[in-house]
Amino acid sequence: MANIITLQSSGEYIQMNNGLTNVFIHVLVLSGSNLAQTIDQKHLVMWLAEEVLTFQKCPKHSIFLTCFGCQICNN
C-alpha cells in the first residue's frame, strides 16, 4: 500500500510505503522540534506530535500508527 503527499500548486508528489511514511512523519516532528523558532512553528510541531501521531490497537498486530486519519500498519 502506498501513501502519496502532493504539492498541488506544482503537481509534484512523493509516493511512499507505510513504513517510510511513518519514518517521514517522525523525522518531521523530531527535526521540527529542534528547528522551530516562532510560536506558530512550535505549535505546528506540537500539533503534529500530539494530534497526527496517535497509536491505536490493530486487530492483527499489537499496535499501529494513525496518521492524518489514515491507518499505517505493515502486515
All heavy atoms as TSV, in Angstrom:
chain	resi	resn	atom	element	x	y	z
A	1	MET	N	N	0.838	-1.164	0.000
A	1	MET	CA	C	0.000	0.000	0.000
A	1	MET	C	C	0.891	1.238	0.000
A	1	MET	O	O	1.901	1.294	0.668
A	1	MET	CB	C	-0.919	-0.005	1.212
A	1	MET	CG	C	-1.737	1.247	1.288
A	1	MET	SD	S	-3.319	1.123	2.121
A	1	MET	CE	C	-4.211	-0.033	1.144
A	2	ALA	N	N	0.513	2.251	-0.751
A	2	ALA	CA	C	1.324	3.459	-0.867
A	2	ALA	C	C	0.566	4.668	-0.330
A	2	ALA	O	O	-0.658	4.712	-0.328
A	2	ALA	CB	C	1.708	3.699	-2.322
A	3	ASN	N	N	1.324	5.638	0.131
A	3	ASN	CA	C	0.794	6.915	0.574
A	3	ASN	C	C	1.387	7.980	-0.337
A	3	ASN	O	O	2.563	7.929	-0.679
A	3	ASN	CB	C	1.193	7.183	2.024
A	3	ASN	CG	C	0.724	6.080	2.940
A	3	ASN	OD1	O	-0.454	5.945	3.167
A	3	ASN	ND2	N	1.657	5.289	3.439
A	4	ILE	N	N	0.574	8.930	-0.730
A	4	ILE	CA	C	1.035	9.982	-1.634
A	4	ILE	C	C	0.841	11.337	-0.960
A	4	ILE	O	O	-0.256	11.645	-0.485
A	4	ILE	CB	C	0.267	9.941	-2.967
A	4	ILE	CG1	C	0.502	8.604	-3.669
A	4	ILE	CG2	C	0.693	11.098	-3.868
A	4	ILE	CD1	C	-0.349	8.384	-4.901
A	5	ILE	N	N	1.908	12.126	-0.921
A	5	ILE	CA	C	1.859	13.502	-0.439
A	5	ILE	C	C	2.071	14.384	-1.658
A	5	ILE	O	O	3.074	14.254	-2.354
A	5	ILE	CB	C	2.933	13.773	0.624
A	5	ILE	CG1	C	2.711	12.840	1.821
A	5	ILE	CG2	C	2.926	15.230	1.043
A	5	ILE	CD1	C	3.790	12.905	2.863
A	6	THR	N	N	1.106	15.272	-1.922
A	6	THR	CA	C	1.112	16.064	-3.152
A	6	THR	C	C	1.227	17.549	-2.849
A	6	THR	O	O	0.592	18.050	-1.931
A	6	THR	CB	C	-0.191	15.825	-3.937
A	6	THR	OG1	O	-0.341	14.436	-4.163
A	6	THR	CG2	C	-0.177	16.547	-5.262
A	7	LEU	N	N	2.031	18.237	-3.639
A	7	LEU	CA	C	2.084	19.699	-3.641
A	7	LEU	C	C	1.254	20.139	-4.840
A	7	LEU	O	O	1.720	20.122	-5.980
A	7	LEU	CB	C	3.530	20.197	-3.747
A	7	LEU	CG	C	3.723	21.701	-3.767
A	7	LEU	CD1	C	3.188	22.339	-2.486
A	7	LEU	CD2	C	5.191	22.035	-3.929
A	8	GLN	N	N	0.000	20.490	-4.587
A	8	GLN	CA	C	-0.949	20.712	-5.662
A	8	GLN	C	C	-0.577	21.879	-6.573
A	8	GLN	O	O	-0.875	21.847	-7.765
A	8	GLN	CB	C	-2.348	20.915	-5.098
A	8	GLN	CG	C	-2.887	19.652	-4.467
A	8	GLN	CD	C	-4.285	19.834	-3.917
A	8	GLN	OE1	O	-4.840	20.916	-3.939
A	8	GLN	NE2	N	-4.852	18.760	-3.409
A	9	SER	N	N	0.082	22.899	-6.043
A	9	SER	CA	C	0.407	24.062	-6.879
A	9	SER	C	C	1.381	23.717	-7.998
A	9	SER	O	O	1.329	24.308	-9.073
A	9	SER	CB	C	0.970	25.191	-6.017
A	9	SER	OG	O	2.167	24.776	-5.387
A	10	SER	N	N	2.264	22.746	-7.767
A	10	SER	CA	C	3.231	22.379	-8.802
A	10	SER	C	C	2.939	21.024	-9.433
A	10	SER	O	O	3.543	20.672	-10.441
A	10	SER	CB	C	4.639	22.366	-8.213
A	10	SER	OG	O	4.775	21.304	-7.300
A	11	GLY	N	N	2.062	20.261	-8.808
A	11	GLY	CA	C	1.764	18.931	-9.318
A	11	GLY	C	C	2.791	17.885	-8.921
A	11	GLY	O	O	2.696	16.727	-9.321
A	12	GLU	N	N	3.785	18.259	-8.121
A	12	GLU	CA	C	4.795	17.300	-7.677
A	12	GLU	C	C	4.241	16.459	-6.534
A	12	GLU	O	O	3.373	16.892	-5.791
A	12	GLU	CB	C	6.045	18.044	-7.224
A	12	GLU	CG	C	6.743	18.788	-8.357
A	12	GLU	CD	C	8.018	19.451	-7.898
A	12	GLU	OE1	O	8.755	18.821	-7.123
A	12	GLU	OE2	O	8.258	20.584	-8.308
A	13	TYR	N	N	4.753	15.246	-6.396
A	13	TYR	CA	C	4.285	14.371	-5.336
A	13	TYR	C	C	5.400	13.426	-4.893
A	13	TYR	O	O	6.380	13.203	-5.598
A	13	TYR	CB	C	3.065	13.567	-5.780
A	13	TYR	CG	C	3.341	12.591	-6.897
A	13	TYR	CD1	C	3.688	11.277	-6.617
A	13	TYR	CD2	C	3.268	12.985	-8.222
A	13	TYR	CE1	C	3.949	10.376	-7.629
A	13	TYR	CE2	C	3.527	12.097	-9.245
A	13	TYR	CZ	C	3.864	10.793	-8.942
A	13	TYR	OH	O	4.129	9.915	-9.953
A	14	ILE	N	N	5.207	12.885	-3.704
A	14	ILE	CA	C	6.091	11.865	-3.139
A	14	ILE	C	C	5.212	10.657	-2.853
A	14	ILE	O	O	4.161	10.783	-2.231
A	14	ILE	CB	C	6.742	12.340	-1.832
A	14	ILE	CG1	C	7.582	13.586	-2.051
A	14	ILE	CG2	C	7.585	11.236	-1.221
A	14	ILE	CD1	C	8.073	14.208	-0.760
A	15	GLN	N	N	5.629	9.493	-3.314
A	15	GLN	CA	C	4.903	8.261	-3.045
A	15	GLN	C	C	5.767	7.394	-2.139
A	15	GLN	O	O	6.940	7.150	-2.433
A	15	GLN	CB	C	4.595	7.534	-4.345
A	15	GLN	CG	C	3.747	6.315	-4.162
A	15	GLN	CD	C	3.315	5.708	-5.485
A	15	GLN	OE1	O	3.457	6.319	-6.533
A	15	GLN	NE2	N	2.788	4.503	-5.420
A	16	MET	N	N	5.192	6.964	-1.010
A	16	MET	CA	C	5.943	6.185	-0.026
A	16	MET	C	C	5.098	5.016	0.461
A	16	MET	O	O	3.877	5.118	0.502
A	16	MET	CB	C	6.284	7.061	1.185
A	16	MET	CG	C	7.130	8.267	0.880
A	16	MET	SD	S	7.387	9.277	2.349
A	16	MET	CE	C	5.885	10.236	2.331
A	17	ASN	N	N	5.772	3.949	0.878
A	17	ASN	CA	C	5.049	2.855	1.517
A	17	ASN	C	C	4.743	3.249	2.962
A	17	ASN	O	O	5.173	4.290	3.445
A	17	ASN	CB	C	5.821	1.535	1.429
A	17	ASN	CG	C	7.122	1.558	2.188
A	17	ASN	OD1	O	7.329	2.358	3.107
A	17	ASN	ND2	N	8.027	0.679	1.817
A	18	ASN	N	N	3.979	2.422	3.661
A	18	ASN	CA	C	3.550	2.752	5.015
A	18	ASN	C	C	4.713	2.967	5.983
A	18	ASN	O	O	4.705	3.886	6.787
A	18	ASN	CB	C	2.618	1.673	5.560
A	18	ASN	CG	C	1.295	1.649	4.835
A	18	ASN	OD1	O	0.925	2.614	4.182
A	18	ASN	ND2	N	0.590	0.546	4.946
A	19	GLY	N	N	5.709	2.108	5.909
A	19	GLY	CA	C	6.855	2.233	6.806
A	19	GLY	C	C	7.621	3.521	6.587
A	19	GLY	O	O	8.022	4.193	7.549
A	20	LEU	N	N	7.830	3.887	5.320
A	20	LEU	CA	C	8.544	5.118	5.019
A	20	LEU	C	C	7.731	6.342	5.428
A	20	LEU	O	O	8.286	7.324	5.923
A	20	LEU	CB	C	8.900	5.190	3.536
A	20	LEU	CG	C	9.724	6.400	3.091
A	20	LEU	CD1	C	11.021	6.510	3.880
A	20	LEU	CD2	C	10.016	6.324	1.602
A	21	THR	N	N	6.420	6.288	5.266
A	21	THR	CA	C	5.562	7.383	5.702
A	21	THR	C	C	5.667	7.577	7.208
A	21	THR	O	O	5.761	8.705	7.703
A	21	THR	CB	C	4.099	7.136	5.305
A	21	THR	OG1	O	4.033	6.962	3.893
A	21	THR	CG2	C	3.207	8.291	5.708
A	22	ASN	N	N	5.692	6.485	7.943
A	22	ASN	CA	C	5.857	6.530	9.387
A	22	ASN	C	C	7.161	7.228	9.759
A	22	ASN	O	O	7.188	8.134	10.587
A	22	ASN	CB	C	5.817	5.101	9.938
A	22	ASN	CG	C	5.866	5.045	11.433
A	22	ASN	OD1	O	5.885	6.045	12.119
A	22	ASN	ND2	N	5.870	3.825	11.946
A	23	VAL	N	N	8.248	6.830	9.128
A	23	VAL	CA	C	9.557	7.434	9.394
A	23	VAL	C	C	9.555	8.907	8.990
A	23	VAL	O	O	10.059	9.762	9.725
A	23	VAL	CB	C	10.673	6.664	8.644
A	23	VAL	CG1	C	11.999	7.404	8.719
A	23	VAL	CG2	C	10.808	5.262	9.202
A	24	PHE	N	N	8.971	9.229	7.847
A	24	PHE	CA	C	8.915	10.604	7.349
A	24	PHE	C	C	8.230	11.535	8.353
A	24	PHE	O	O	8.746	12.606	8.682
A	24	PHE	CB	C	8.184	10.625	6.005
A	24	PHE	CG	C	8.012	11.982	5.397
A	24	PHE	CD1	C	9.085	12.634	4.807
A	24	PHE	CD2	C	6.784	12.614	5.414
A	24	PHE	CE1	C	8.938	13.889	4.238
A	24	PHE	CE2	C	6.620	13.861	4.851
A	24	PHE	CZ	C	7.697	14.503	4.262
A	25	ILE	N	N	7.080	11.111	8.878
A	25	ILE	CA	C	6.347	11.934	9.841
A	25	ILE	C	C	7.135	12.080	11.137
A	25	ILE	O	O	7.215	13.168	11.715
A	25	ILE	CB	C	4.942	11.353	10.112
A	25	ILE	CG1	C	4.114	11.337	8.828
A	25	ILE	CG2	C	4.237	12.131	11.210
A	25	ILE	CD1	C	3.828	12.678	8.220
A	26	HIS	N	N	7.753	11.006	11.596
A	26	HIS	CA	C	8.562	11.090	12.815
A	26	HIS	C	C	9.761	12.021	12.634
A	26	HIS	O	O	10.098	12.787	13.538
A	26	HIS	CB	C	9.014	9.699	13.251
A	26	HIS	CG	C	7.992	8.957	14.018
A	26	HIS	ND1	N	7.021	8.201	13.412
A	26	HIS	CD2	C	7.746	8.876	15.342
A	26	HIS	CE1	C	6.243	7.672	14.334
A	26	HIS	NE2	N	6.663	8.072	15.510
A	27	VAL	N	N	10.405	11.959	11.484
A	27	VAL	CA	C	11.542	12.855	11.224
A	27	VAL	C	C	11.075	14.309	11.176
A	27	VAL	O	O	11.757	15.202	11.687
A	27	VAL	CB	C	12.274	12.451	9.919
A	27	VAL	CG1	C	13.265	13.526	9.485
A	27	VAL	CG2	C	12.986	11.123	10.118
A	28	LEU	N	N	9.899	14.563	10.597
A	28	LEU	CA	C	9.343	15.918	10.598
A	28	LEU	C	C	9.171	16.434	12.021
A	28	LEU	O	O	9.530	17.577	12.331
A	28	LEU	CB	C	7.996	15.958	9.878
A	28	LEU	CG	C	7.989	16.045	8.381
A	28	LEU	CD1	C	6.547	15.991	7.864
A	28	LEU	CD2	C	8.660	17.312	7.900
A	29	VAL	N	N	8.628	15.605	12.887
A	29	VAL	CA	C	8.400	16.017	14.271
A	29	VAL	C	C	9.727	16.233	15.001
A	29	VAL	O	O	9.921	17.247	15.686
A	29	VAL	CB	C	7.525	14.987	15.013
A	29	VAL	CG1	C	7.499	15.262	16.505
A	29	VAL	CG2	C	6.120	14.992	14.448
A	30	LEU	N	N	10.657	15.303	14.835
A	30	LEU	CA	C	11.935	15.420	15.539
A	30	LEU	C	C	12.758	16.612	15.064
A	30	LEU	O	O	13.278	17.393	15.872
A	30	LEU	CB	C	12.751	14.131	15.378
A	30	LEU	CG	C	12.199	12.919	16.115
A	30	LEU	CD1	C	12.970	11.673	15.728
A	30	LEU	CD2	C	12.245	13.147	17.612
A	31	SER	N	N	12.868	16.777	13.760
A	31	SER	CA	C	13.651	17.905	13.250
A	31	SER	C	C	12.918	19.224	13.481
A	31	SER	O	O	13.544	20.245	13.798
A	31	SER	CB	C	13.988	17.725	11.771
A	31	SER	OG	O	12.815	17.640	11.001
A	32	GLY	N	N	11.597	19.207	13.349
A	32	GLY	CA	C	10.825	20.417	13.589
A	32	GLY	C	C	10.924	20.886	15.025
A	32	GLY	O	O	10.977	22.085	15.299
A	33	SER	N	N	10.964	19.964	15.968
A	33	SER	CA	C	11.083	20.355	17.373
A	33	SER	C	C	12.431	20.997	17.659
A	33	SER	O	O	12.550	21.851	18.538
A	33	SER	CB	C	10.871	19.148	18.284
A	33	SER	OG	O	11.883	18.190	18.084
A	34	ASN	N	N	13.418	20.641	16.892
A	34	ASN	CA	C	14.744	21.238	17.055
A	34	ASN	C	C	14.862	22.577	16.319
A	34	ASN	O	O	15.543	23.486	16.786
A	34	ASN	CB	C	15.812	20.264	16.550
A	34	ASN	CG	C	17.216	20.732	16.866
A	34	ASN	OD1	O	17.466	21.286	17.926
A	34	ASN	ND2	N	18.125	20.499	15.945
A	35	LEU	N	N	14.191	22.717	15.188
A	35	LEU	CA	C	14.339	23.904	14.344
A	35	LEU	C	C	13.301	24.989	14.581
A	35	LEU	O	O	13.533	26.136	14.211
A	35	LEU	CB	C	14.291	23.487	12.865
A	35	LEU	CG	C	15.391	22.563	12.387
A	35	LEU	CD1	C	15.119	22.090	10.965
A	35	LEU	CD2	C	16.740	23.269	12.465
A	36	ALA	N	N	12.169	24.654	15.178
A	36	ALA	CA	C	11.087	25.631	15.357
A	36	ALA	C	C	11.561	26.799	16.215
A	36	ALA	O	O	12.138	26.605	17.284
A	36	ALA	CB	C	9.884	24.959	16.001
A	37	GLN	N	N	11.314	28.021	15.721
A	37	GLN	CA	C	11.744	29.220	16.444
A	37	GLN	C	C	10.572	30.086	16.872
A	37	GLN	O	O	10.560	30.590	17.987
A	37	GLN	CB	C	12.705	30.034	15.584
A	37	GLN	CG	C	13.993	29.299	15.288
A	37	GLN	CD	C	14.905	30.073	14.357
A	37	GLN	OE1	O	14.522	31.099	13.810
A	37	GLN	NE2	N	16.105	29.579	14.185
A	38	THR	N	N	9.600	30.271	15.997
A	38	THR	CA	C	8.459	31.117	16.341
A	38	THR	C	C	7.405	30.286	17.076
A	38	THR	O	O	7.425	29.056	17.034
A	38	THR	CB	C	7.822	31.738	15.083
A	38	THR	OG1	O	7.215	30.701	14.313
A	38	THR	CG2	C	8.860	32.470	14.233
A	39	ILE	N	N	6.505	30.979	17.727
A	39	ILE	CA	C	5.421	30.301	18.430
A	39	ILE	C	C	4.570	29.489	17.462
A	39	ILE	O	O	4.179	28.348	17.769
A	39	ILE	CB	C	4.543	31.337	19.176
A	39	ILE	CG1	C	5.357	32.033	20.278
A	39	ILE	CG2	C	3.292	30.694	19.759
A	39	ILE	CD1	C	5.828	31.106	21.370
A	40	ASP	N	N	4.296	30.031	16.273
A	40	ASP	CA	C	3.493	29.301	15.287
A	40	ASP	C	C	4.184	28.022	14.832
A	40	ASP	O	O	3.539	26.982	14.663
A	40	ASP	CB	C	3.185	30.183	14.070
A	40	ASP	CG	C	2.184	31.278	14.389
A	40	ASP	OD1	O	1.428	31.137	15.383
A	40	ASP	OD2	O	2.155	32.277	13.647
A	41	GLN	N	N	5.484	28.085	14.621
A	41	GLN	CA	C	6.236	26.898	14.223
A	41	GLN	C	C	6.204	25.851	15.328
A	41	GLN	O	O	6.026	24.655	15.067
A	41	GLN	CB	C	7.677	27.264	13.894
A	41	GLN	CG	C	7.828	28.092	12.643
A	41	GLN	CD	C	9.234	28.655	12.473
A	41	GLN	OE1	O	10.053	28.642	13.391
A	41	GLN	NE2	N	9.507	29.164	11.280
A	42	LYS	N	N	6.345	26.285	16.568
A	42	LYS	CA	C	6.304	25.362	17.701
A	42	LYS	C	C	4.920	24.741	17.847
A	42	LYS	O	O	4.801	23.544	18.138
A	42	LYS	CB	C	6.713	26.079	18.984
A	42	LYS	CG	C	8.184	26.473	18.978
A	42	LYS	CD	C	8.565	27.255	20.200
A	42	LYS	CE	C	10.021	27.690	20.101
A	42	LYS	NZ	N	10.440	28.466	21.264
A	43	HIS	N	N	3.880	25.533	17.620
A	43	HIS	CA	C	2.522	24.993	17.684
A	43	HIS	C	C	2.281	23.953	16.595
A	43	HIS	O	O	1.606	22.942	16.839
A	43	HIS	CB	C	1.491	26.118	17.575
A	43	HIS	CG	C	1.346	26.899	18.840
A	43	HIS	ND1	N	0.784	28.148	18.875
A	43	HIS	CD2	C	1.700	26.630	20.123
A	43	HIS	CE1	C	0.788	28.610	20.109
A	43	HIS	NE2	N	1.352	27.697	20.879
A	44	LEU	N	N	2.807	24.188	15.391
A	44	LEU	CA	C	2.656	23.213	14.304
A	44	LEU	C	C	3.330	21.896	14.656
A	44	LEU	O	O	2.758	20.815	14.463
A	44	LEU	CB	C	3.226	23.768	12.997
A	44	LEU	CG	C	3.201	22.815	11.804
A	44	LEU	CD1	C	1.774	22.416	11.456
A	44	LEU	CD2	C	3.880	23.443	10.611
A	45	VAL	N	N	4.529	21.966	15.202
A	45	VAL	CA	C	5.253	20.747	15.585
A	45	VAL	C	C	4.513	20.032	16.715
A	45	VAL	O	O	4.382	18.805	16.705
A	45	VAL	CB	C	6.705	21.073	15.989
A	45	VAL	CG1	C	7.394	19.853	16.579
A	45	VAL	CG2	C	7.482	21.596	14.804
A	46	MET	N	N	4.002	20.797	17.664
A	46	MET	CA	C	3.235	20.195	18.758
A	46	MET	C	C	1.977	19.525	18.224
A	46	MET	O	O	1.603	18.437	18.675
A	46	MET	CB	C	2.878	21.247	19.804
A	46	MET	CG	C	4.056	21.665	20.655
A	46	MET	SD	S	3.739	23.050	21.768
A	46	MET	CE	C	2.182	22.676	22.477
A	47	TRP	N	N	1.322	20.149	17.263
A	47	TRP	CA	C	0.120	19.554	16.657
A	47	TRP	C	C	0.470	18.240	15.972
A	47	TRP	O	O	-0.240	17.248	16.135
A	47	TRP	CB	C	-0.512	20.534	15.670
A	47	TRP	CG	C	-1.693	19.954	14.965
A	47	TRP	CD1	C	-2.962	19.826	15.446
A	47	TRP	CD2	C	-1.702	19.389	13.651
A	47	TRP	NE1	N	-3.765	19.228	14.512
A	47	TRP	CE2	C	-3.026	18.954	13.395
A	47	TRP	CE3	C	-0.742	19.229	12.660
A	47	TRP	CZ2	C	-3.396	18.358	12.203
A	47	TRP	CZ3	C	-1.115	18.633	11.465
A	47	TRP	CH2	C	-2.418	18.214	11.247
A	48	LEU	N	N	1.567	18.247	15.202
A	48	LEU	CA	C	1.994	17.013	14.541
A	48	LEU	C	C	2.249	15.912	15.573
A	48	LEU	O	O	1.807	14.774	15.398
A	48	LEU	CB	C	3.263	17.242	13.718
A	48	LEU	CG	C	3.104	17.874	12.355
A	48	LEU	CD1	C	4.472	18.227	11.772
A	48	LEU	CD2	C	2.362	16.955	11.411
A	49	ALA	N	N	2.952	16.273	16.635
A	49	ALA	CA	C	3.317	15.269	17.635
A	49	ALA	C	C	2.108	14.763	18.415
A	49	ALA	O	O	1.992	13.567	18.682
A	49	ALA	CB	C	4.349	15.856	18.591
A	50	GLU	N	N	1.183	15.654	18.774
A	50	GLU	CA	C	0.076	15.264	19.637
A	50	GLU	C	C	-1.134	14.724	18.881
A	50	GLU	O	O	-1.768	13.773	19.319
A	50	GLU	CB	C	-0.372	16.456	20.481
A	50	GLU	CG	C	0.666	16.902	21.481
A	50	GLU	CD	C	0.270	18.173	22.198
A	50	GLU	OE1	O	-0.746	18.797	21.820
A	50	GLU	OE2	O	0.989	18.555	23.136
A	51	GLU	N	N	-1.488	15.347	17.776
A	51	GLU	CA	C	-2.733	15.003	17.094
A	51	GLU	C	C	-2.539	14.039	15.931
A	51	GLU	O	O	-3.385	13.191	15.688
A	51	GLU	CB	C	-3.420	16.273	16.571
A	51	GLU	CG	C	-3.775	17.267	17.652
A	51	GLU	CD	C	-4.811	16.723	18.616
A	51	GLU	OE1	O	-5.658	15.919	18.192
A	51	GLU	OE2	O	-4.764	17.099	19.791
A	52	VAL	N	N	-1.476	14.180	15.204
A	52	VAL	CA	C	-1.283	13.395	13.994
A	52	VAL	C	C	-0.723	12.023	14.320
A	52	VAL	O	O	-1.149	11.024	13.757
A	52	VAL	CB	C	-0.369	14.145	13.005
A	52	VAL	CG1	C	-0.104	13.302	11.789
A	52	VAL	CG2	C	-1.000	15.457	12.619
A	53	LEU	N	N	0.218	11.961	15.223
A	53	LEU	CA	C	0.849	10.687	15.560
A	53	LEU	C	C	0.152	10.069	16.762
A	53	LEU	O	O	0.470	10.353	17.894
A	53	LEU	CB	C	2.335	10.901	15.870
A	53	LEU	CG	C	3.160	11.481	14.741
A	53	LEU	CD1	C	4.592	11.720	15.201
A	53	LEU	CD2	C	3.156	10.549	13.549
A	54	THR	N	N	-0.837	9.248	16.511
A	54	THR	CA	C	-1.532	8.561	17.587
A	54	THR	C	C	-1.428	7.061	17.353
A	54	THR	O	O	-1.456	6.594	16.216
A	54	THR	CB	C	-3.012	8.973	17.655
A	54	THR	OG1	O	-3.632	8.671	16.406
A	54	THR	CG2	C	-3.172	10.446	17.951
A	55	PHE	N	N	-1.287	6.339	18.418
A	55	PHE	CA	C	-1.153	4.894	18.327
A	55	PHE	C	C	-2.439	4.238	18.809
A	55	PHE	O	O	-3.015	4.640	19.804
A	55	PHE	CB	C	0.037	4.411	19.159
A	55	PHE	CG	C	1.348	4.853	18.603
A	55	PHE	CD1	C	1.924	6.037	19.005
A	55	PHE	CD2	C	1.989	4.091	17.649
A	55	PHE	CE1	C	3.130	6.451	18.488
A	55	PHE	CE2	C	3.201	4.493	17.115
A	55	PHE	CZ	C	3.765	5.679	17.537
A	56	GLN	N	N	-2.871	3.224	18.073
A	56	GLN	CA	C	-4.094	2.512	18.406
A	56	GLN	C	C	-3.862	1.020	18.278
A	56	GLN	O	O	-2.869	0.572	17.726
A	56	GLN	CB	C	-5.226	2.941	17.470
A	56	GLN	CG	C	-5.561	4.407	17.551
A	56	GLN	CD	C	-6.644	4.794	16.548
A	56	GLN	OE1	O	-7.114	3.962	15.784
A	56	GLN	NE2	N	-7.024	6.046	16.560
A	57	LYS	N	N	-4.803	0.270	18.756
A	57	LYS	CA	C	-4.723	-1.197	18.681
A	57	LYS	C	C	-5.181	-1.680	17.307
A	57	LYS	O	O	-6.186	-1.236	16.786
A	57	LYS	CB	C	-5.622	-1.782	19.767
A	57	LYS	CG	C	-5.598	-3.270	19.851
A	57	LYS	CD	C	-4.451	-3.746	20.680
A	57	LYS	CE	C	-4.580	-5.245	20.916
A	57	LYS	NZ	N	-3.344	-5.907	21.013
A	58	CYS	N	N	-4.406	-2.553	16.708
A	58	CYS	CA	C	-4.735	-3.153	15.418
A	58	CYS	C	C	-5.252	-4.572	15.677
A	58	CYS	O	O	-4.689	-5.279	16.514
A	58	CYS	CB	C	-3.487	-3.196	14.541
A	58	CYS	SG	S	-3.731	-3.992	12.949
A	59	PRO	N	N	-6.321	-4.986	14.978
A	59	PRO	CA	C	-6.831	-6.347	15.192
A	59	PRO	C	C	-5.809	-7.444	14.900
A	59	PRO	O	O	-5.799	-8.472	15.549
A	59	PRO	CB	C	-8.003	-6.458	14.226
A	59	PRO	CG	C	-8.332	-5.074	13.815
A	59	PRO	CD	C	-7.099	-4.247	14.015
A	60	LYS	N	N	-4.924	-7.224	13.932
A	60	LYS	CA	C	-3.955	-8.244	13.539
A	60	LYS	C	C	-2.616	-8.102	14.257
A	60	LYS	O	O	-1.866	-9.054	14.359
A	60	LYS	CB	C	-3.706	-8.177	12.029
A	60	LYS	CG	C	-4.895	-8.525	11.181
A	60	LYS	CD	C	-4.527	-8.478	9.714
A	60	LYS	CE	C	-5.709	-8.806	8.834
A	60	LYS	NZ	N	-5.382	-8.720	7.419
A	61	HIS	N	N	-2.301	-6.879	14.698
A	61	HIS	CA	C	-0.980	-6.603	15.272
A	61	HIS	C	C	-1.143	-5.952	16.633
A	61	HIS	O	O	-2.223	-5.532	17.024
A	61	HIS	CB	C	-0.190	-5.695	14.328
A	61	HIS	CG	C	-0.116	-6.240	12.940
A	61	HIS	ND1	N	-1.036	-5.927	11.969
A	61	HIS	CD2	C	0.745	-7.119	12.366
A	61	HIS	CE1	C	-0.738	-6.566	10.852
A	61	HIS	NE2	N	0.330	-7.301	11.063
A	62	SER	N	N	-0.047	-5.845	17.354
A	62	SER	CA	C	-0.124	-5.287	18.696
A	62	SER	C	C	-0.412	-3.788	18.676
A	62	SER	O	O	-1.045	-3.259	19.574
A	62	SER	CB	C	1.176	-5.566	19.453
A	62	SER	OG	O	2.264	-5.001	18.761
A	63	ILE	N	N	0.063	-3.077	17.644
A	63	ILE	CA	C	-0.101	-1.621	17.608
A	63	ILE	C	C	0.034	-1.128	16.174
A	63	ILE	O	O	0.666	-1.781	15.349
A	63	ILE	CB	C	0.944	-0.935	18.531
A	63	ILE	CG1	C	0.518	0.471	18.891
A	63	ILE	CG2	C	2.327	-0.989	17.926
A	63	ILE	CD1	C	1.335	1.059	20.012
A	64	PHE	N	N	-0.597	-0.034	15.851
A	64	PHE	CA	C	-0.375	0.598	14.559
A	64	PHE	C	C	-0.491	2.101	14.699
A	64	PHE	O	O	-0.993	2.617	15.689
A	64	PHE	CB	C	-1.321	0.055	13.474
A	64	PHE	CG	C	-2.756	0.486	13.591
A	64	PHE	CD1	C	-3.212	1.574	12.876
A	64	PHE	CD2	C	-3.631	-0.212	14.386
A	64	PHE	CE1	C	-4.535	1.956	12.970
A	64	PHE	CE2	C	-4.959	0.164	14.473
A	64	PHE	CZ	C	-5.411	1.261	13.769
A	65	LEU	N	N	-0.004	2.811	13.739
A	65	LEU	CA	C	0.048	4.268	13.764
A	65	LEU	C	C	-1.087	4.824	12.927
A	65	LEU	O	O	-1.332	4.375	11.819
A	65	LEU	CB	C	1.386	4.734	13.186
A	65	LEU	CG	C	1.603	6.229	13.056
A	65	LEU	CD1	C	1.756	6.860	14.433
A	65	LEU	CD2	C	2.848	6.497	12.239
A	66	THR	N	N	-1.788	5.818	13.466
A	66	THR	CA	C	-2.789	6.547	12.721
A	66	THR	C	C	-2.198	7.905	12.406
A	66	THR	O	O	-1.788	8.634	13.309
A	66	THR	CB	C	-4.091	6.698	13.507
A	66	THR	OG1	O	-4.583	5.408	13.803
A	66	THR	CG2	C	-5.125	7.456	12.724
A	67	CYS	N	N	-2.146	8.241	11.145
A	67	CYS	CA	C	-1.504	9.484	10.719
A	67	CYS	C	C	-2.444	10.219	9.765
A	67	CYS	O	O	-2.813	9.670	8.735
A	67	CYS	CB	C	-0.191	9.150	10.031
A	67	CYS	SG	S	0.684	10.542	9.393
A	68	PHE	N	N	-2.820	11.444	10.093
A	68	PHE	CA	C	-3.737	12.231	9.274
A	68	PHE	C	C	-5.014	11.459	8.968
A	68	PHE	O	O	-5.562	11.541	7.894
A	68	PHE	CB	C	-3.087	12.677	7.962
A	68	PHE	CG	C	-1.945	13.616	8.135
A	68	PHE	CD1	C	-0.667	13.204	7.871
A	68	PHE	CD2	C	-2.151	14.904	8.562
A	68	PHE	CE1	C	0.406	14.068	8.009
A	68	PHE	CE2	C	-1.090	15.771	8.723
A	68	PHE	CZ	C	0.194	15.367	8.459
A	69	GLY	N	N	-5.478	10.686	9.938
A	69	GLY	CA	C	-6.705	9.932	9.740
A	69	GLY	C	C	-6.540	8.663	8.920
A	69	GLY	O	O	-7.493	7.978	8.629
A	70	CYS	N	N	-5.311	8.344	8.524
A	70	CYS	CA	C	-5.039	7.135	7.746
A	70	CYS	C	C	-4.323	6.127	8.623
A	70	CYS	O	O	-3.455	6.479	9.406
A	70	CYS	CB	C	-4.159	7.454	6.531
A	70	CYS	SG	S	-4.882	8.658	5.431
A	71	GLN	N	N	-4.682	4.884	8.490
A	71	GLN	CA	C	-4.050	3.846	9.284
A	71	GLN	C	C	-2.774	3.381	8.606
A	71	GLN	O	O	-2.766	3.072	7.427
A	71	GLN	CB	C	-5.009	2.672	9.476
A	71	GLN	CG	C	-6.244	3.054	10.225
A	71	GLN	CD	C	-7.262	1.943	10.253
A	71	GLN	OE1	O	-7.103	0.915	9.621
A	71	GLN	NE2	N	-8.324	2.166	11.000
A	72	ILE	N	N	-1.706	3.326	9.381
A	72	ILE	CA	C	-0.416	2.852	8.876
A	72	ILE	C	C	-0.085	1.585	9.659
A	72	ILE	O	O	0.198	1.625	10.840
A	72	ILE	CB	C	0.692	3.901	9.065
A	72	ILE	CG1	C	0.333	5.180	8.307
A	72	ILE	CG2	C	2.033	3.347	8.619
A	72	ILE	CD1	C	1.280	6.322	8.551
A	73	CYS	N	N	-0.177	0.453	9.004
A	73	CYS	CA	C	0.064	-0.829	9.658
A	73	CYS	C	C	0.726	-1.759	8.644
A	73	CYS	O	O	0.131	-2.093	7.627
A	73	CYS	CB	C	-1.250	-1.419	10.160
A	73	CYS	SG	S	-1.063	-2.972	11.030
A	74	ASN	N	N	1.947	-2.146	8.890
A	74	ASN	CA	C	2.629	-3.083	7.993
A	74	ASN	C	C	2.194	-4.495	8.321
A	74	ASN	O	O	2.257	-4.927	9.457
A	74	ASN	CB	C	4.140	-2.947	8.126
A	74	ASN	CG	C	4.654	-1.666	7.534
A	74	ASN	OD1	O	4.078	-1.153	6.583
A	74	ASN	ND2	N	5.707	-1.118	8.098
A	75	ASN	N	N	1.752	-5.226	7.312
A	75	ASN	CA	C	1.288	-6.601	7.525
A	75	ASN	C	C	2.447	-7.554	7.605
A	75	ASN	O	O	3.417	-7.487	7.027
A	75	ASN	CB	C	0.341	-7.027	6.400
A	75	ASN	CG	C	-0.937	-6.207	6.417
A	75	ASN	OD1	O	-1.384	-5.838	7.495
A	75	ASN	ND2	N	-1.494	-5.950	5.278
